[in-house]
Amino acid sequence: MNARLDLDRLRSKVQEKPSTKVGQVRQAWPEIKELLAAGHSVKDIWSWLQEIGLEIGYNRLSQYVAQLRRCEEASQAQIQDLVRRLSAAVAEADAKAGAQQQPPQDQPTTPAESQNVALDPLRNLREQRARKKTFEYSPFPTKELTQ
């Protein structure tokens, strides 16, 4: 038994014509995609595929093209989701690193104050409003504005 696999033989099979119609369309997919991007119709591409020896019905080709487009869109959506999650994780890690470097501010000093902070569900909203430096219309006026 060989200690090494003969991958050259497999690599040579890549250029051979697949036995199934869908395999043949997948093999030609990069070129088909370029033709579609250049503005050619599926019907024109179908006739050109007939000329080069890919005998496939127009309806079947249309189905395969739609299926391959959906697969690519799904993989692009997965990639974008991963990038989004990765950037969120990086931002979260940066925020944690920044929070560790800064000294804690406005920490309650007595147990009564810490209990009040924990019971205030709108604390974060009040803090955010207090930090605002520009005018923003609020449909819910605060007591400070009405007095």
C-alpha positions as CSV (number, residue, x, y, z in Angstrom):
1,M,0.0,0.0,0.0
2,N,1.3,3.5,-0.9
3,A,2.1,5.8,2.0
4,R,1.1,8.7,-0.2
5,L,-2.1,9.3,-2.0
6,D,-1.9,10.0,-5.8
7,L,-3.9,13.2,-5.9
8,D,-2.7,14.1,-9.3
9,R,-5.1,11.5,-10.7
10,L,-8.0,13.2,-8.9
11,R,-6.8,16.7,-10.0
12,S,-6.9,15.5,-13.7
13,K,-10.6,14.5,-13.2
14,V,-11.5,18.1,-12.5
15,Q,-11.3,19.0,-16.1
16,E,-13.3,16.0,-17.3
17,K,-17.0,16.4,-18.2
18,P,-19.2,15.4,-15.2
19,S,-21.7,12.6,-15.9
20,T,-24.8,14.5,-14.6
21,K,-26.4,17.6,-16.1
22,V,-26.3,19.4,-12.8
23,G,-22.6,18.6,-12.5
24,Q,-22.0,20.0,-16.0
25,V,-23.9,23.2,-15.2
26,R,-21.9,23.5,-11.9
27,Q,-18.7,23.1,-13.8
28,A,-19.7,25.9,-16.2
29,W,-21.2,28.0,-13.4
30,P,-18.3,30.6,-13.1
31,E,-18.6,31.3,-16.8
32,I,-22.4,31.3,-16.7
33,K,-22.3,33.7,-13.8
34,E,-20.0,36.1,-15.7
35,L,-22.2,36.0,-18.8
36,L,-25.3,36.8,-16.6
37,A,-23.4,39.7,-15.0
38,A,-22.4,41.0,-18.4
39,G,-26.1,41.2,-19.3
40,H,-26.7,38.1,-21.4
41,S,-30.0,36.2,-21.1
42,V,-30.4,32.7,-19.8
43,K,-31.8,31.8,-23.2
44,D,-28.7,33.0,-25.0
45,I,-26.5,31.1,-22.5
46,W,-28.7,28.0,-23.0
47,S,-28.1,28.1,-26.8
48,W,-24.3,28.6,-26.3
49,L,-24.2,25.6,-23.9
50,Q,-26.0,23.5,-26.6
51,E,-23.3,24.5,-29.1
52,I,-20.5,23.3,-26.8
53,G,-22.2,19.9,-26.1
54,L,-24.1,20.4,-22.9
55,E,-27.5,19.0,-23.9
56,I,-30.0,20.4,-21.4
57,G,-33.5,21.7,-21.5
58,Y,-34.1,25.4,-21.1
59,N,-36.4,25.0,-18.1
60,R,-34.0,22.7,-16.4
61,L,-31.1,25.2,-16.9
62,S,-33.3,27.9,-15.5
63,Q,-34.0,25.8,-12.4
64,Y,-30.3,25.0,-12.0
65,V,-29.3,28.7,-12.4
66,A,-31.9,29.7,-9.8
67,Q,-30.7,27.0,-7.4
68,L,-27.1,28.0,-7.8
69,R,-27.9,31.7,-7.2
70,R,-29.9,30.8,-4.0
71,C,-26.9,28.7,-2.8
72,E,-24.5,31.6,-3.3
73,E,-26.9,34.1,-1.7
74,A,-27.3,31.8,1.3
75,S,-23.5,31.4,1.7
76,Q,-23.1,35.2,1.4
77,A,-25.7,35.7,4.1
78,Q,-23.9,33.2,6.3
79,I,-20.6,35.0,5.7
80,Q,-22.2,38.4,6.5
81,D,-23.7,37.0,9.6
82,L,-20.4,35.7,10.8
83,V,-18.7,39.0,10.0
84,R,-21.4,40.8,12.0
85,R,-21.1,38.5,15.0
86,L,-17.3,38.8,14.8
87,S,-17.3,42.5,14.7
88,A,-19.8,42.6,17.6
89,A,-17.6,40.3,19.6
90,V,-14.6,42.5,18.9
91,A,-16.5,45.6,19.9
92,E,-17.6,43.9,23.1
93,A,-14.1,42.9,23.9
94,D,-12.8,46.4,23.2
95,A,-15.6,47.8,25.4
96,K,-14.6,45.4,28.2
97,A,-10.9,46.3,27.8
98,G,-11.8,50.0,27.9
99,A,-14.0,49.5,31.0
100,Q,-11.2,47.7,32.8
101,Q,-8.8,50.5,32.1
102,Q,-11.1,53.3,33.3
103,P,-11.8,53.7,37.0
104,P,-15.5,53.0,38.0
105,Q,-17.6,56.1,38.1
106,D,-20.8,56.9,40.0
107,Q,-20.6,53.7,42.1
108,P,-23.0,53.6,45.0
109,T,-21.2,54.0,48.3
110,T,-23.8,52.7,50.7
111,P,-25.8,49.4,50.6
112,A,-29.0,51.5,50.4
113,E,-27.8,53.3,47.3
114,S,-26.8,50.1,45.6
115,Q,-30.2,48.6,46.3
116,N,-31.9,51.7,44.8
117,V,-29.7,51.4,41.7
118,A,-30.6,47.8,41.3
119,L,-34.4,48.5,41.6
120,D,-34.4,51.3,39.0
121,P,-35.2,49.8,35.6
122,L,-34.9,53.1,33.8
123,R,-31.5,54.0,35.2
124,N,-29.7,53.4,31.9
125,L,-32.2,55.7,30.1
126,R,-31.8,58.5,32.7
127,E,-28.0,58.2,32.4
128,Q,-28.2,58.4,28.6
129,R,-30.4,61.5,28.7
130,A,-28.1,63.1,31.2
131,R,-25.1,62.6,28.8
132,K,-26.8,64.1,25.8
133,K,-25.2,67.4,24.6
134,T,-27.4,68.1,21.6
135,F,-31.0,68.9,21.2
136,E,-33.2,65.9,20.6
137,Y,-37.0,66.1,20.5
138,S,-38.6,63.9,23.1
139,P,-42.3,63.1,22.8
140,F,-42.3,62.3,26.6
141,P,-41.4,65.5,28.5
142,T,-39.6,65.1,31.7
143,K,-40.5,66.9,34.9
144,E,-37.4,69.1,34.5
145,L,-38.9,70.6,31.3
146,T,-42.4,71.1,32.6
147,Q,-41.5,73.1,35.7
